[in-house]
Amino acid sequence: FDPGARARLHRVLVDELREAHEQPTHLPEPRDDRLRAVARILGADPADASSLAVLGRRVGAGARTLSRLFHDELGMTFYEWRTQLRVCHALVLLAEGHDTTRVAHACGWANPSGFIAAFTAVVGTTPGRHRAGTAGPPP
């Protein structure tokens, strides 16, 4: 996707999640430039498993500083935020019709069972049930 298309798709996804019966995901947008740089890196590759220390070196900030910023600015830990980001990407891939195993790996989970557990904790239903509940009419 080009960045504009990705941003539009994200806005549509957020709008759809607001209307969903399940608890919607909430991915706050960072304001701090260092957090925004981390968000861009992980948004481009949600499967990136880099630690906060590694990401910090890439954006010019220490892991402790980034950790504090995630907590103070976004109200969640880095791990929680990355999980939310990955689930948001997973929702898009599931809506496109990709299977659970492919989505799990594309979004950074080592195996489908870990993905299903995290997805269920965030969205309130399994990926399969979510896909079945949001599937439109056949083409």
Secondary structure, DSSP 8 states (H G I E B T S, - for coil): --HHHHHHHHHHHHHHHHHSSS---------SHHHHHHHHHHHH-TT----HHHHHHHHT--HHHHHHHIIIIISS-HHHHHHHHHHHHHHHHHHTT--HHHHHHHTT-SSHHHHHHHHHHHHSS-HHHHHHHH-----
